[in-house]
């Protein structure tokens, strides 16, 4: 893969952290495929208006047909797929509650989006990456399973699964020159968090005081880690989870 102008798919890329990823990588010269349930076409138009290459496609990440269509669209437009960023997930719409108040249906829906989604999308891209001789899969996890955060057990369990998924998939794909890594953010003031008011329900320990760098985290704090793991310089790094949380946890 060349250092410049990679083709990068970002699921959940139309807003929040995902769109911050899209903007940063597009401005660095990469070609973006924005995959989301809503707003993908509009997000891609915003990127093209800045003079960058981007397409948007409506995707439900848990549906294999949608994931396959996402990869086909990327190949048709740009000829290849270099990086998949599994960013889509459920978080800001969840309500903090004791585990015994979480219904089985809510538990399974969080697990479906947050764990089946990355699995389905990885399956969709791996053939293309093998054919072209390599690629990058980057999963967005969380520091919550490292901390054992209470009151959102379904979310915490799902992100713990993403970390385990990352490690095992890296072992499977190493011989294909496909690296698999994860980024674990701390509590981040994304658009969804601000709109839902979730930040106002979080204690200061979650937002600031448990951190070495004691301030709120914003989406832009994550873009450098993603750019590095997408780059040629990260070609010998795989199976790793990089905590980007201002020094709240140390891995």
C-alpha positions as CSV (number, residue, x, y, z in Angstrom):
1,X,0.0,0.0,0.0
2,X,1.3,3.5,-0.8
3,X,1.6,6.0,2.0
4,X,-0.8,8.5,0.3
5,X,-4.3,8.2,-1.0
6,X,-5.5,5.1,0.7
7,X,-9.1,4.0,0.2
8,X,-10.7,4.0,3.7
9,X,-14.1,2.8,4.7
10,X,-15.5,4.2,7.9
11,X,-18.7,2.8,9.3
12,X,-20.8,5.2,11.3
13,X,-18.9,7.9,9.4
14,X,-21.7,10.4,8.8
15,X,-21.5,12.1,12.3
16,X,-19.7,12.3,15.6
17,X,-16.4,10.6,16.0
18,X,-16.9,8.9,12.7
19,X,-17.2,12.1,10.8
20,X,-14.2,13.6,12.6
21,X,-12.2,10.5,11.3
22,X,-13.5,11.1,7.8
23,X,-12.6,14.8,7.8
24,X,-9.1,14.3,9.1
25,X,-8.2,11.4,6.8
26,X,-9.8,13.2,3.7
27,X,-7.7,16.3,4.4
28,X,-4.6,14.1,4.6
29,X,-5.3,13.0,1.0
30,X,-7.1,9.7,1.5
31,X,-10.2,8.6,-0.4
32,X,-13.2,8.1,1.9
33,X,-16.1,5.7,1.8
34,X,-18.7,6.9,4.4
35,X,-21.0,4.1,5.5
36,X,-23.9,4.8,7.7
37,X,-27.6,4.1,8.3
38,X,-28.4,7.8,7.9
39,X,-26.7,10.8,6.4
40,X,-23.9,9.1,4.4
41,X,-24.6,10.9,1.1
42,X,-24.8,14.3,2.8
43,X,-21.6,13.7,4.7
44,X,-19.8,12.7,1.5
45,X,-21.1,15.9,-0.2
46,X,-19.6,17.9,2.6
47,X,-16.2,16.3,2.1
48,X,-16.4,16.7,-1.7
49,X,-17.3,20.4,-1.2
50,X,-13.9,20.7,0.5
51,X,-12.2,19.3,-2.6
52,X,-11.7,15.8,-1.4
53,X,-12.7,12.4,-2.8
54,X,-15.6,10.7,-1.0
55,X,-18.7,8.6,-1.5
56,X,-21.5,7.8,0.9
57,X,-23.4,4.6,1.0
58,X,-26.4,3.6,3.3
59,X,-25.3,0.6,5.2
60,X,-26.7,-1.5,8.1
61,X,-23.5,-3.1,9.4
62,X,-25.2,-6.2,10.7
63,X,-26.5,-7.1,7.2
64,X,-24.1,-9.1,5.0
65,X,-25.7,-7.8,1.8
66,X,-25.2,-4.2,2.9
67,X,-21.6,-4.8,3.9
68,X,-20.9,-6.5,0.6
69,X,-22.5,-3.6,-1.3
70,X,-20.3,-1.2,0.7
71,X,-17.1,-3.0,-0.5
72,X,-18.4,-3.2,-4.1
73,X,-19.1,0.5,-4.1
74,X,-15.6,1.3,-2.8
75,X,-14.0,-0.9,-5.5
76,X,-16.1,0.5,-8.2
77,X,-15.3,4.1,-7.3
78,X,-11.7,3.8,-6.2
79,X,-10.5,0.4,-7.3
80,X,-9.6,-1.1,-3.9
81,X,-10.1,-1.1,-0.2
82,X,-7.0,-0.4,2.0
83,X,-8.5,0.3,5.4
84,X,-11.8,-0.7,7.2
85,X,-12.6,1.3,10.3
86,X,-15.3,-0.5,12.3
87,X,-16.6,2.6,14.1
88,X,-20.4,2.1,14.0
89,X,-21.9,1.2,17.4
90,X,-24.6,1.9,19.9
91,X,-23.7,4.0,22.9
92,X,-25.1,7.5,23.2
93,X,-28.7,6.4,22.9
94,X,-28.3,3.9,25.8
95,X,-29.7,4.7,29.3
96,X,-27.5,4.2,32.3
97,X,-29.1,1.5,34.4
98,X,-28.3,-1.5,36.7
99,X,-27.7,-4.7,34.8
100,X,-30.8,-6.4,36.2
101,X,-32.9,-3.7,34.5
102,X,-31.5,-4.3,31.1
103,X,-33.9,-6.4,29.0
104,X,-32.7,-9.4,27.0
105,X,-33.8,-7.6,23.9
106,X,-31.8,-4.5,24.6
107,X,-28.7,-6.6,25.5
108,X,-29.0,-8.5,22.2
109,X,-29.4,-5.3,20.1
110,X,-26.3,-3.8,21.6
111,X,-24.4,-7.0,21.0
112,X,-25.7,-7.2,17.5
113,X,-24.6,-3.8,16.4
114,X,-21.3,-3.6,18.4
115,X,-20.0,-7.1,17.8
116,X,-21.8,-8.6,14.9
117,X,-21.3,-5.4,12.9
118,X,-17.5,-5.5,13.0
119,X,-17.6,-9.3,12.2
120,X,-19.8,-8.9,9.2
121,X,-17.8,-5.9,7.8
122,X,-14.5,-7.7,8.3
123,X,-15.8,-10.7,6.4
124,X,-16.9,-8.4,3.6
125,X,-13.5,-6.7,3.1
126,X,-11.1,-9.6,3.7
127,X,-11.4,-11.0,0.2
128,X,-10.6,-7.7,-1.5
129,X,-7.7,-7.1,0.9
130,X,-6.2,-10.6,0.3
131,X,-6.4,-10.1,-3.5
132,X,-4.5,-6.8,-3.3
133,X,-1.9,-8.1,-0.9
134,X,-2.8,-6.6,2.4
135,X,-4.8,-4.1,4.3
136,X,-5.8,-2.6,7.7
137,X,-8.8,-3.4,9.9
138,X,-9.2,-0.9,12.8
139,X,-11.9,-1.5,15.4
140,X,-13.2,1.2,17.7
141,X,-13.4,-0.3,21.2
142,X,-13.5,1.5,24.6
143,X,-11.6,1.7,27.9
144,X,-14.8,0.7,29.7
145,X,-14.1,-3.1,29.8
146,X,-10.6,-2.3,31.1
147,X,-12.1,-0.2,33.9
148,X,-15.1,-2.4,34.6
149,X,-17.5,0.6,34.2
150,X,-20.9,0.0,35.9
151,X,-24.4,0.8,34.8
152,X,-23.9,-0.1,31.1
153,X,-23.0,-3.8,31.3
154,X,-24.2,-4.6,27.8
155,X,-22.1,-1.9,26.2
156,X,-19.0,-2.8,28.3
157,X,-19.4,-6.4,27.5
158,X,-19.7,-5.6,23.8
159,X,-16.5,-3.6,23.8
160,X,-14.7,-6.2,25.7
161,X,-15.7,-8.6,22.9
162,X,-14.3,-6.1,20.3
163,X,-10.9,-6.2,22.0
164,X,-10.9,-10.0,22.0
165,X,-12.1,-10.1,18.4
166,X,-9.3,-7.8,17.4
167,X,-6.6,-10.1,19.0
168,X,-7.9,-13.3,17.4
169,X,-8.6,-11.8,14.0
170,X,-5.1,-10.4,13.9
171,X,-3.7,-13.9,14.4
172,X,-5.9,-15.3,11.6
173,X,-5.0,-12.6,9.1
174,X,-1.3,-12.0,9.7
175,X,-0.1,-14.2,6.9
176,X,-2.3,-12.2,4.5
177,X,-0.5,-8.9,5.5
178,X,-3.7,-7.6,7.0
179,X,-3.2,-5.9,10.3
180,X,-6.0,-5.8,12.9
181,X,-5.9,-3.2,15.7
182,X,-8.3,-1.4,18.0
183,X,-8.5,2.1,19.4
184,X,-10.0,2.4,22.9
185,X,-11.4,5.9,23.6
186,X,-12.3,7.2,26.9
187,X,-15.7,9.0,27.4
188,X,-15.8,11.4,24.5
189,X,-18.0,14.4,23.9
190,X,-19.3,13.3,20.5
191,X,-22.3,14.8,18.8
192,X,-24.5,12.0,20.0
193,X,-23.4,12.3,23.6
194,X,-24.0,16.0,23.6
195,X,-27.4,15.7,22.0
196,X,-28.5,13.0,24.4
197,X,-27.2,14.8,27.4
198,X,-25.3,11.7,28.5
199,X,-22.3,13.8,29.5
200,X,-24.4,15.5,32.2
201,X,-25.1,12.1,33.8
202,X,-21.5,11.0,33.9
203,X,-19.5,11.7,37.1
204,X,-16.4,13.8,37.0
205,X,-14.3,10.7,37.5
206,X,-15.5,9.4,34.2
207,X,-15.1,12.7,32.4
208,X,-12.0,14.3,33.8
209,X,-10.5,13.5,37.3
210,X,-9.5,9.9,36.6
211,X,-7.3,11.2,33.7
212,X,-3.7,12.2,33.8
213,X,-4.7,15.0,31.4
214,X,-7.7,16.3,33.2
215,X,-10.0,17.7,30.6
216,X,-13.0,16.4,28.5
217,X,-12.1,14.3,25.5
218,X,-13.4,15.3,22.1
219,X,-13.5,13.4,18.8
220,X,-10.4,15.3,17.5
221,X,-8.3,13.6,20.2
222,X,-8.7,10.3,18.4
223,X,-7.9,11.2,14.8
224,X,-4.1,11.0,15.1
225,X,-4.2,7.4,16.5
226,X,-6.4,6.3,13.6
227,X,-4.2,8.1,11.0
228,X,-1.1,6.3,12.5
229,X,-2.7,2.8,12.5
230,X,-3.9,3.3,8.9
231,X,-0.4,4.3,7.8
232,X,2.5,2.3,6.3
233,X,4.4,3.0,9.6
234,X,2.0,0.8,11.5
235,X,2.7,-2.2,9.2
236,X,4.3,-4.3,11.9
237,X,1.7,-3.6,14.6
238,X,-1.2,-5.9,14.9
239,X,-3.5,-7.4,17.6
240,X,-3.0,-4.3,19.7
241,X,-5.5,-2.0,21.6
242,X,-4.4,1.6,21.9
243,X,-6.0,3.5,24.7
244,X,-6.6,7.1,23.8
245,X,-8.2,8.6,26.9
246,X,-5.9,11.2,28.4
247,X,-4.1,8.6,30.6
248,X,-7.0,7.2,32.5
249,X,-5.9,3.6,31.9
250,X,-2.5,2.2,31.1
251,X,-2.3,-1.0,29.0
